[in-house]
Amino acid sequence: MAMVANAMSIYAQINTDQVMNIGRNALYFEDYILSIQYFNQVIKAKPYLADPYFFRAIAKLELEDYKGAEEDCSLAIERNPFIIDAYQVRGIARQTLKDYKGAIADYEEGLRQMPEHRVFLMNKAVSECEIGEYEQADSTYARLLSIYPNYANAYLGRAQLRMMQADTLAAIDDIDKSISISKNIPGAYVMRSEINMSYKKDYKAALADMDEAIKLEPHYAGYFINRAFMKYNLDDYFGAMSDYDYALQLDPTNLAAHFNRGLLRTEVGDNNKAIEDFSYVLRSEPDNMPARYNRALLYSKTGQYRDAVSDFDAVLDVYPDFDAVLFARSECKRKLGDMAGGEQDYNRARELSRRKDNLAENKNEKAADGSQGGKQGEQVAEKEKEESASAVINKFSTLLTVENDNEIKPKYENRTRGRIQDFNYHIDLEPMFFLSYYDRSDNVVENTYYIREVTDLNSLRLLPFMLLLTNSQFRLYEDQIEAHFRSIEYYNGLLATSQARSIDYFARAMDFMMVKNPAEAINDFTRAIELSPDFSLAYLGRSYARYMQMQIDENGSAGDSDLTAQASPGALRQGGAVMGKAMPTLPGNMQGLPSLGERKTSVAMQQIIEDLDMVLKISPRNVYAIFNKGNMYMKMQDLTAAMSCYSEAIEIKPDFGEAYYNRGLAYLQLGNKEKGVADLSKAGELGILPSYNVLKRMTN
């Protein structure tokens, strides 16, 4: 990391504010490790500032470094006790670390400054539940719902409280209320499904709710595992198997899915494939005795007696009085010719079995005459010991379910992103495509994004890394960050001492993009274009760098005002109050005129479209440039032009799922539900999973 430190120290010496802004850029684009490196440099240069500690705390929270986030928030609060969000982030960190009293103290401090803050109230109630302060939690939920009567998550949180109080009827009432307010919260359906499954044994009702949750969140493997359990209990073996298969498409390493599928395959006689599933589980969990026991039975069935004996040995090491295993191992030993060993196991198994039968008879006799016996305590203890061994077989052959991952948990509403990432209410377009060195695909169907220019450039081996096209942001690791700063230093020296080439400016621009410095990237892409006016990838790169910079500019002021609307450090230093302050009315001749920020955004959007037009002038069938133009027109609310772009892209590339998805959203905005639903259905078929979320909403 020395190169990174040196590179960023230079930035800090020049302009600490600039380094802070680039760090926030990285945080905005979810490159948390990179953002931390920038904030470290600001802290080193100006340790008395509160903001770099606070923003570094957010990055650490996202990276699940909760202790680090707590410590950084404390340092930020020491320097400025009026950063309300610091109490929220520290409270969440403490809550996750199970320091519920500390979390409640932070939420109460936040509520002292902002008495109606929804997140503080919600998280405080959840923390109170965790430490058993049910009356206080009930009071906090009542206060929250009196202020926000249509806050669906509050009803869901109170439903969890009712479950802790063993009041399932009241819990269902709250869940029903939550769903009546918003039909788009998967956790509500999951919670009601669990109640129907676990408490009522109403698998049909549980299945219906799980179906709804899956429509809303179709990429979570746990839902399919639990739905398979419900289908199994409804004797739908084929449906259960299909769900296990799909769960493993989504999460190939899911051990619960492998174990359950192994049990189901055993039940339908698919023994060899069942062995594969149990073997997979045991490679990750060698001490998983249920998997080992079931595999041993299958080895015995398929004539693999030595393997069966080995697995039975392992089970008996843990459960030495497991009579069923002794009987099974006895048979395997006999098949292997070990008659003495088989007889020894058989006799031991019969002895254990008789002892359990005698204990059962004694219990029945005592129940009949009401007698207790002189050694009641010893007999009960012995009985429990014997029963625990015999009950193991039931546990070993029972399907697993997955715990609900949608419980109400503390979550920071990260305003540095500039938009609320609310799964239940916010629908995003499929994002623009851009040049990168990294990719992260979340689709079930893996897509390959190809343009000839990228392949041609990679074949020349002129870049330090292999270039690719993607629309998925990728978080950099420390070694990747170091590599890009080292590459920037290399090109700095090269461009200072050699004759400038367009490819060198392009390469350095790509490095600046990777470390989330779009302003410098724009400059270098421009220099590359000046030297090579037909360099289509430079136009494509610059268009996205401008888009990144536009997002940052849009959210710089908005994000700051959001954070400081609670208590502005600047205003507080000047002695000014900001909470509840109304915006001044503009003079009559100024009403309705675009602000400076709006004019800047308008110019940026036009520049982006001009760059994309240049890409298309050089390469007219570049569907990704056409798609990106469509996204820009969507942002400009020119839906007709956007749909025209998406249609053109689909005509060139008929399997372009992202274009179908975005065109579907455009149709819906225009009120054309039929065409919108058709496009979303096609997008889902092509692997764009959010399509099913939107389709679900359109049917309610």
C-alpha positions in Angstrom: 0.0 0.0 0.0 3.0 2.3 0.0 2.4 3.4 -3.6 -1.2 4.2 -2.7 -0.2 6.2 0.3 2.4 8.1 -1.7 0.0 8.8 -4.5 -2.7 10.1 -2.2 -0.3 12.1 -0.1 0.4 14.1 -3.2 -3.3 14.8 -3.6 -3.6 15.8 0.1 -0.8 18.3 -0.2 -2.4 19.9 -3.2 -6.0 20.0 -2.1 -7.4 18.1 0.9 -10.9 19.1 -0.1 -10.4 17.5 -3.4 -9.2 14.2 -1.8 -12.2 14.3 0.5 -14.6 14.7 -2.5 -12.9 11.9 -4.4 -13.3 9.7 -1.3 -17.0 10.5 -1.2 -17.2 9.7 -5.0 -15.8 6.3 -4.2 -18.3 5.9 -1.3 -21.1 6.9 -3.6 -20.1 4.2 -6.1 -19.8 1.7 -3.3 -16.0 1.3 -3.6 -15.7 1.2 0.2 -12.1 0.1 0.5 -11.0 2.7 -2.0 -12.9 5.4 -0.2 -11.3 4.5 3.1 -7.8 5.0 1.6 -8.8 8.5 0.6 -10.4 9.4 3.9 -7.2 8.1 5.6 -5.2 10.7 3.8 -7.6 13.5 4.8 -7.4 12.4 8.4 -3.6 12.3 8.2 -3.5 15.8 6.8 -6.3 17.3 9.0 -7.1 15.1 11.9 -9.3 17.7 13.5 -12.0 17.4 10.9 -15.1 15.4 11.8 -16.4 14.5 8.3 -13.6 12.1 7.1 -14.1 10.0 10.3 -17.8 10.0 9.7 -17.7 9.0 6.1 -15.0 6.4 6.9 -17.4 5.0 9.4 -20.0 4.6 6.7 -17.6 2.7 4.6 -16.6 0.4 7.5 -20.3 -0.2 8.3 -20.9 -1.3 4.7 -17.8 -3.6 5.0 -19.3 -5.0 8.2 -16.4 -3.7 10.3 -18.8 -2.6 13.0 -16.2 -2.0 15.7 -14.3 0.2 13.4 -17.4 2.1 12.4 -18.3 2.6 16.0 -14.9 4.0 16.8 -14.8 6.3 13.8 -18.3 7.7 14.7 -17.1 8.4 18.3 -14.1 10.3 16.8 -16.4 12.3 14.6 -18.8 13.1 17.4 -15.9 14.2 19.6 -15.0 16.7 16.9 -18.6 17.7 16.1 -21.4 16.5 18.3 -24.1 17.9 15.9 -23.6 15.3 13.1 -26.9 13.6 13.7 -26.1 10.8 11.2 -23.1 9.8 13.3 -25.4 8.8 16.1 -27.4 6.8 13.7 -24.4 5.0 12.2 -22.8 4.4 15.7 -26.2 3.1 16.9 -26.4 0.6 14.1 -22.9 -0.5 14.6 -23.5 -1.0 18.3 -26.8 -2.8 17.7 -25.1 -5.2 15.3 -22.5 -5.8 17.9 -25.3 -6.6 20.4 -24.5 -3.5 22.5 -28.2 -2.7 22.6 -28.0 -0.3 25.6 -25.3 1.7 23.8 -27.4 1.7 20.6 -30.5 2.9 22.5 -28.4 5.7 24.0 -27.3 6.8 20.5 -30.9 6.7 19.2 -32.2 8.7 22.2 -29.5 11.3 21.6 -30.6 11.5 17.9 -34.2 11.8 19.0 -33.3 14.5 21.4 -32.2 16.6 18.5 -34.8 15.3 16.0 -37.8 13.9 18.0 -39.7 12.6 15.0 -36.8 10.9 13.2 -38.2 7.7 11.7 -35.0 5.6 11.6 -34.1 6.5 15.2 -37.5 5.5 16.4 -37.6 2.2 14.4 -34.1 1.1 15.4 -34.7 2.0 19.1 -37.8 -0.1 19.1 -35.9 -3.1 17.6 -33.1 -2.7 20.2 -35.6 -2.6 23.0 -37.1 -5.8 21.8 -33.6 -7.5 21.7 -33.1 -6.8 25.5 -36.6 -7.9 26.4 -37.9 -4.4 27.2 -41.2 -5.2 25.5 -43.2 -2.5 27.1 -40.8 0.2 26.1 -40.6 -1.3 22.6 -44.4 -1.3 22.4 -44.5 2.3 23.5 -41.8 3.3 20.9 -43.7 1.5 18.1 -46.9 3.3 19.2 -45.1 6.7 19.1 -43.6 5.8 15.7 -47.0 4.8 14.2 -48.7 7.8 15.6 -46.3 10.0 13.6 -46.0 7.7 10.6 -49.3 5.7 10.5 -48.6 4.4 7.0 -45.1 3.1 7.7 -45.4 -0.5 6.7 -42.1 -1.6 8.2 -43.2 -0.3 11.6 -46.1 -2.8 11.6 -43.7 -5.5 10.6 -41.3 -4.7 13.4 -44.2 -4.7 15.9 -45.3 -8.1 14.5 -41.8 -9.4 15.5 -42.4 -7.9 19.0 -45.8 -9.8 19.1 -44.1 -13.0 18.1 -41.6 -12.5 21.0 -44.6 -12.1 23.3 -46.1 -15.4 21.8 -49.1 -13.4 20.5 -49.3 -14.8 17.0 -52.8 -13.5 16.4 -51.7 -9.9 17.1 -48.6 -10.5 15.0 -50.7 -11.6 12.0 -52.9 -8.5 12.4 -49.8 -6.3 12.2 -48.4 -8.3 9.2 -51.8 -8.0 7.4 -51.8 -4.2 8.1 -48.2 -3.9 6.7 -49.3 -5.8 3.5 -52.4 -3.6 3.2 -50.2 -0.5 3.2 -47.5 -2.0 0.8 -47.8 -5.2 -1.1 -44.1 -5.0 -2.0 -42.3 -6.0 1.2 -41.1 -9.6 0.8 -40.3 -9.9 4.6 -44.0 -9.5 5.4 -45.0 -12.5 3.3 -42.1 -14.5 4.6 -43.0 -13.8 8.2 -46.7 -14.7 7.7 -45.6 -17.8 5.8 -43.4 -18.9 8.7 -46.3 -18.4 11.2 -48.6 -20.5 8.9 -45.9 -23.2 8.5 -44.5 -23.4 12.0 -47.5 -22.6 14.2 -50.6 -23.5 12.2 -49.1 -26.3 10.0 -51.1 -24.7 7.2 -48.7 -25.4 4.4 -51.0 -24.3 1.6 -51.4 -20.8 3.1 -47.6 -20.7 3.8 -46.9 -21.7 0.2 -49.1 -18.9 -1.1 -47.2 -16.3 0.9 -43.8 -17.7 -0.1 -44.9 -17.5 -3.7 -45.5 -13.7 -3.2 -42.2 -13.2 -1.5 -40.4 -15.0 -4.4 -42.1 -12.8 -7.0 -40.8 -9.7 -5.1 -37.3 -11.1 -4.4 -36.6 -13.9 -6.9 -32.8 -14.1 -6.3 -32.8 -15.3 -2.7 -32.0 -19.0 -2.5 -33.4 -19.4 1.0 -37.0 -18.6 -0.2 -36.8 -21.5 -2.7 -35.5 -23.9 0.0 -38.3 -23.0 2.4 -40.9 -23.2 -0.4 -39.6 -26.7 -1.3 -40.2 -27.7 2.3 -43.8 -26.6 2.0 -44.3 -28.3 -1.3 -42.8 -31.5 0.2 -45.4 -31.4 3.0 -48.1 -31.0 0.4 -46.8 -34.1 -1.4 -45.5 -32.1 -4.4 -42.2 -33.9 -4.7 -41.5 -32.7 -8.3 -42.1 -29.0 -7.3 -39.9 -29.4 -4.2 -37.1 -30.9 -6.3 -37.4 -28.1 -8.8 -37.1 -25.5 -6.1 -34.0 -27.1 -4.7 -32.4 -27.2 -8.1 -33.2 -23.5 -8.7 -31.9 -22.6 -5.2 -28.6 -24.2 -6.2 -28.5 -22.3 -9.5 -28.8 -19.1 -7.4 -26.4 -20.3 -4.7 -24.4 -23.4 -5.7 -22.6 -23.6 -2.3 -25.8 -23.6 -0.2 -25.4 -26.6 2.1 -29.1 -26.7 3.3 -30.2 -27.0 -0.4 -27.7 -29.8 -1.0 -28.7 -31.6 2.2 -32.4 -31.4 1.5 -32.1 -32.3 -2.1 -30.0 -35.4 -1.0 -32.9 -36.4 1.3 -35.5 -36.0 -1.4 -33.3 -37.8 -4.0 -33.0 -40.7 -1.4 -36.8 -40.8 -1.0 -37.4 -41.1 -4.8 -34.6 -43.7 -5.2 -32.0 -41.5 -7.0 -29.3 -42.9 -4.7 -26.1 -42.0 -6.6 -27.1 -38.3 -7.0 -28.1 -38.2 -3.4 -24.6 -39.4 -2.4 -23.2 -36.6 -4.5 -25.3 -34.0 -2.5 -24.3 -35.4 0.9 -20.6 -35.7 -0.2 -20.8 -32.0 -1.2 -22.1 -31.1 2.3 -19.4 -33.2 4.0 -16.6 -31.6 2.0 -17.5 -28.3 3.7 -18.7 -29.7 7.0 -16.9 -33.0 7.8 -18.6 -33.2 11.2 -22.1 -32.9 9.8 -23.4 -36.2 11.2 -26.9 -36.1 9.5 -25.2 -35.9 6.1 -22.7 -38.6 7.1 -25.5 -41.0 8.4 -27.6 -40.6 5.3 -24.6 -41.1 3.0 -23.7 -44.2 4.9 -27.2 -45.6 4.4 -26.9 -44.9 0.7 -23.5 -46.5 0.4 -25.0 -49.6 2.1 -27.9 -49.6 -0.4 -25.6 -49.3 -3.4 -23.2 -52.0 -2.2 -20.3 -49.7 -1.2 -20.0 -51.4 2.2 -16.5 -50.3 3.2 -17.5 -46.6 2.6 -20.7 -47.2 4.6 -18.8 -48.7 7.5 -16.4 -45.7 7.5 -19.3 -43.3 7.7 -21.1 -45.3 10.4 -17.9 -45.4 12.4 -17.8 -41.6 12.4 -21.4 -41.3 13.5 -20.9 -43.8 16.3 -18.0 -41.8 17.6 -20.4 -39.0 18.3 -23.5 -41.1 19.1 -22.2 -44.4 20.6 -25.6 -45.6 21.6 -27.3 -45.0 18.3 -28.8 -48.5 17.9 -30.1 -48.0 14.3 -26.5 -47.3 13.2 -25.2 -50.4 15.0 -27.8 -52.6 13.3 -26.9 -51.0 9.9 -23.1 -51.4 10.5 -23.7 -55.0 11.6 -25.2 -55.8 8.2 -22.4 -54.1 6.3 -19.7 -55.9 8.2 -21.5 -59.2 7.5 -21.6 -58.4 3.8 -17.8 -57.7 4.0 -17.2 -61.1 5.6 -16.5 -59.7 9.1 -19.0 -62.0 10.8 -17.6 -61.5 14.3 -17.7 -57.7 14.1 -21.2 -57.9 12.6 -22.4 -60.1 15.5 -20.8 -57.8 18.1 -22.6 -54.8 16.6 -25.9 -56.7 16.4 -25.8 -57.8 20.0 -24.9 -54.3 21.2 -27.8 -52.9 19.2 -30.3 -55.5 20.6 -29.2 -54.7 24.1 -29.8 -50.9 23.6 -33.1 -51.6 21.9 -34.3 -53.9 24.8 -33.3 -51.3 27.4 -35.4 -48.6 25.6 -38.4 -51.1 25.4 -38.1 -51.8 29.2 -38.0 -48.1 30.0 -41.1 -47.5 27.9 -42.9 -50.4 29.7 -42.0 -49.1 33.1 -43.3 -45.7 32.2 -46.6 -47.1 31.1 -47.0 -49.2 34.3 -46.2 -46.2 36.5 -48.6 -44.1 34.5 -51.3 -46.7 35.1 -50.9 -47.1 38.9 -49.6 -43.6 39.6 -46.5 -44.9 41.4 -43.2 -43.0 41.2 -40.5 -45.5 42.2 -37.6 -44.9 44.5 -35.1 -43.8 41.8 -37.4 -41.6 39.8 -34.7 -39.0 39.1 -32.2 -41.5 37.9 -34.7 -43.3 35.7 -35.8 -40.0 34.1 -32.2 -39.1 33.4 -31.5 -42.5 31.9 -34.7 -42.3 29.9 -33.8 -38.9 28.4 -30.4 -40.2 27.6 -31.8 -43.2 25.7 -34.5 -41.2 24.0 -31.9 -38.6 22.8 -30.0 -41.4 21.0 -33.1 -42.8 19.4 -34.5 -39.4 18.4 -31.4 -38.6 16.4 -32.6 -40.7 13.5 -35.6 -38.4 13.2 -33.4 -35.3 13.2 -31.1 -36.9 10.7 -33.9 -37.5 8.2 -35.7 -34.2 8.5 -35.7 -31.5 5.9 -34.0 -28.2 6.9 -35.5 -24.8 6.5 -33.6 -21.5 6.3 -34.1 -18.7 8.8 -35.9 -15.6 7.7 -33.3 -13.1 6.3 -36.0 -10.4 6.1 -36.3 -9.6 9.8 -36.3 -5.9 10.6 -32.7 -5.0 11.1 -30.9 -1.7 11.6 -29.9 -0.2 8.3 -28.3 3.2 7.6 -30.2 5.3 5.1 -27.1 6.2 3.2 -27.6 9.7 1.9 -24.2 9.8 0.3 -25.6 7.6 -2.5 -27.9 10.5 -3.4 -31.0 8.4 -3.8 -32.8 6.1 -1.4 -32.0 2.5 -2.2 -35.4 1.3 -1.1 -36.1 -2.1 -2.6 -39.8 -1.8 -1.8 -40.5 1.5 -3.5 -37.7 2.5 -5.8 -37.5 1.0 -9.3 -34.2 1.6 -11.2 -33.5 1.3 -14.9 -30.9 -1.3 -15.9 -27.8 0.9 -15.7 -25.6 2.3 -18.5 -22.8 0.2 -19.9 -19.2 1.3 -19.5 -15.6 0.2 -20.0 -13.9 -1.4 -17.0 -11.3 -3.9 -16.0 -13.7 -5.7 -13.7 -17.2 -7.2 -13.8 -19.8 -8.4 -11.3 -22.8 -10.2 -12.7 -25.8 -10.9 -10.5 -27.9 -12.4 -13.2 -28.9 -16.1 -13.2 -28.2 -16.1 -16.9 -24.6 -14.9 -17.5 -24.5 -12.4 -20.3 -21.6 -11.6 -22.5 -21.3 -8.0 -23.7 -19.2 -7.8 -26.8 -18.0 -5.0 -29.1 -15.4 -5.5 -31.7 -13.3 -2.5 -30.7 -12.7 -3.9 -27.2 -11.5 -7.2 -28.6 -9.3 -5.4 -31.1 -7.7 -3.2 -28.4 -7.1 -6.1 -26.1 -5.4 -8.0 -28.8 -2.8 -5.3 -29.2 -1.7 -5.7 -25.5 -1.3 -2.0 -25.1 -3.2 -1.6 -21.8 -2.0 -2.8 -18.4 -5.2 -4.8 -17.8 -7.8 -6.6 -20.0 -10.6 -4.2 -21.0 -14.2 -5.3 -20.9 -17.7 -3.9 -21.2 -20.1 -4.1 -18.3 -23.0 -2.4 -16.5 -22.1 -3.7 -13.0 -20.1 -1.7 -10.5 -17.2 -3.5 -8.9 -15.7 -2.8 -5.5 -11.9 -2.7 -5.6 -9.7 -4.7 -3.2 -6.6 -3.2 -1.7 -4.2 -4.9 -4.1 -6.3 -3.7 -7.1 -6.3 -0.1 -5.7 -2.5 -0.3 -5.4 -2.2 -1.6 -8.9 -4.1 1.3 -10.4 -2.3 4.0 -8.5 1.0 2.4 -9.5 -0.3 2.4 -13.1 -1.2 6.1 -12.8 2.4 6.8 -11.6 3.8 4.9 -14.5 1.8 6.8 -17.1 2.6 10.1 -15.3 6.3 9.4 -15.9 5.8 8.0 -19.4 3.7 11.0 -20.6 6.2 13.4 -19.0 9.2 12.0 -20.8 8.0 10.5 -24.0 6.0 11.6 -27.0 2.3 11.5 -26.1 0.2 8.7 -27.6 -3.6 8.6 -27.4 -3.5 5.0 -26.0 -1.4 6.2 -23.0 -3.9 9.0 -22.2 -6.7 6.4 -22.6 -5.0 4.0 -20.3 -4.4 6.6 -17.6 -8.0 7.7 -18.0 -9.1 4.1 -17.3 -7.0 4.0 -14.2 -8.6 7.3 -13.0 -12.0 5.7 -13.6 -11.1 2.7 -11.5 -10.1 4.9 -8.6 -13.3 7.0 -9.0 -11.7 10.2 -10.2 -13.9 11.0 -13.2 -12.8 14.6 -13.5 -9.2 13.6 -14.3 -10.5 10.7 -16.5 -12.5 13.2 -18.6 -9.3 15.3 -19.2 -7.3 12.2 -20.3 -10.1 10.9 -22.6 -10.3 14.3 -24.2 -6.5 14.3 -24.8 -6.8 10.8 -26.3 -9.6 12.1 -28.7 -7.5 15.1 -29.7 -4.7 12.8 -30.8 -7.0 10.2 -32.4 -10.4 11.7 -33.4 -11.7 8.3 -34.5 -11.0 6.6 -31.2 -14.5 5.4 -30.5 -13.7 3.8 -27.1 -12.3 7.1 -25.9 -15.7 8.7 -26.7 -17.5 5.9 -24.9 -15.2 6.1 -21.9 -15.6 9.9 -21.8 -19.4 9.6 -22.0 -19.5 7.5 -18.9 -16.9 9.6 -17.0 -19.1 12.6 -17.7 -22.1 10.6 -16.5 -20.2 9.7 -13.3 -19.2 13.3 -12.8 -22.8 14.4 -13.4 -24.1 12.0 -10.7 -21.5 13.3 -8.3 -22.3 17.0 -9.1 -26.1 16.3 -8.8 -25.7 14.6 -5.4 -22.9 16.8 -4.1 -25.2 19.6 -3.1 -28.2 17.3 -2.6 -26.3 14.9 -0.5 -24.8 17.6 1.6 -28.1 19.3 2.2 -29.6 16.0 3.2 -26.9 15.3 5.7 -26.8 18.8 7.1 -30.5 19.4 7.1 -30.4 17.6 10.4 -27.7 19.9 11.8 -25.3 21.6 9.5 -21.8 21.8 10.9 -21.2 25.0 8.9 -24.4 26.6 10.1 -23.6 25.6 13.6 -20.2 27.1 13.5 -21.7 30.3 12.3 -24.4 30.1 15.0 -27.2 29.7 12.5 -30.2 27.4 13.0 -31.1 25.1 10.1 -33.7 22.8 11.3 -37.2 23.7 10.1 -35.9 26.7 8.1 -38.0 27.3 5.0 -36.5 28.1 1.6 -36.9 31.8 0.6 -39.4 32.5 -2.1 -37.8 33.6 -5.4 -38.7 36.9 -7.0 -41.5 36.7 -9.5 -39.2 37.0 -12.6 -37.0 34.2 -11.2 -39.8 31.6 -10.4 -39.5 28.5 -12.5 -36.0 29.2 -13.9 -33.6 26.3 -13.8 -31.0 26.5 -11.0 -27.3 26.6 -11.6 -27.2 22.9 -10.7 -30.0 22.1 -13.2 -28.3 24.0 -16.0 -25.0 22.2 -15.3 -26.8 18.9 -15.4 -28.5 19.8 -18.7 -25.2 20.7 -20.2 -23.6 17.5 -19.0 -26.4 15.3 -20.4 -26.1 17.0 -23.8 -22.3 16.4 -23.7 -22.9 12.7 -22.9 -25.3 12.3 -25.8 -22.8 14.1 -28.1 -20.1 11.6 -27.1 -22.4 8.7 -27.7 -23.4 10.1 -31.1 -19.7 10.2 -32.0 -19.4 6.5 -31.0 -22.3 5.7 -33.3 -20.9 7.8 -36.1 -17.7 5.7 -36.0 -19.5 2.4 -35.1 -23.2 2.7 -36.1 -24.2 -0.8 -34.7 -22.8 -0.3 -31.2 -25.9 -1.4 -29.3 -24.5 -0.4 -26.0 -24.0 3.2 -27.0 -27.6 3.2 -28.4 -28.8 1.7 -25.1 -26.9 4.4 -23.1 -28.5 7.1 -25.2 -31.9 5.6 -24.3 -31.0 5.9 -20.6 -30.0 9.5 -21.0 -33.3 10.3 -22.7 -35.1 8.5 -19.9 -33.3 10.8 -17.5 -34.3 13.8 -19.6 -37.9 12.4 -19.5 -38.0 12.1 -23.3 -39.7 8.7 -23.2 -40.4 8.6 -26.9 -36.8 9.1 -27.8 -35.7 6.6 -25.2 -38.1 3.9 -26.5 -36.8 4.5 -30.0 -33.2 3.9 -28.8 -34.2 0.7 -26.9 -36.1 -0.6 -29.9 -33.2 0.1 -32.2 -30.9 -1.8 -29.8 -33.3 -4.8 -29.6 -33.5 -4.9 -33.4 -29.7 -5.2 -33.6 -29.5 -7.6 -30.6 -32.7 -9.5 -30.1 -31.6 -11.1 -26.8 -30.8 -7.7 -25.2 -32.7 -8.2 -21.9 -31.7 -4.9 -20.4 -33.2 -3.0 -23.3 -36.5 -4.9 -23.0 -36.5 -4.1 -19.3 -35.9 -0.4 -19.7 -38.4 -0.2 -22.6 -40.9 -1.9 -20.5 -40.5 0.7 -17.8 -40.9 3.4 -20.4 -44.1 1.8 -21.6 -45.5 1.7 -18.1 -44.6 5.4 -17.5 -46.7 6.1 -20.7 -49.6 4.1 -19.3 -49.2 1.3 -21.9 -49.5 -1.6 -19.4 -49.9 -4.3 -22.1 -46.7 -3.6 -23.9 -44.8 -2.8 -20.7 -45.8 -6.2 -19.2 -44.8 -8.0 -22.4 -41.3 -6.3 -22.4 -40.8 -7.1 -18.7 -41.8 -10.7 -19.2 -39.3 -11.0 -22.0 -36.6 -9.3 -19.9 -37.2 -11.8 -17.1 -37.0 -14.7 -19.6 -33.6 -13.3 -20.6 -32.3 -13.2 -17.0 -33.2 -9.7 -15.8 -34.5 -10.7 -12.4 -35.9 -7.3 -11.3 -38.5 -7.7 -14.0 -40.4 -10.1 -11.8 -40.5 -7.6 -9.0 -42.1 -5.0 -11.3 -44.5 -7.5 -12.8 -45.6 -8.4 -9.3 -46.4 -4.8 -8.6 -48.4 -4.5 -11.8 -50.7 -7.3 -10.7 -51.6 -5.7 -7.4 
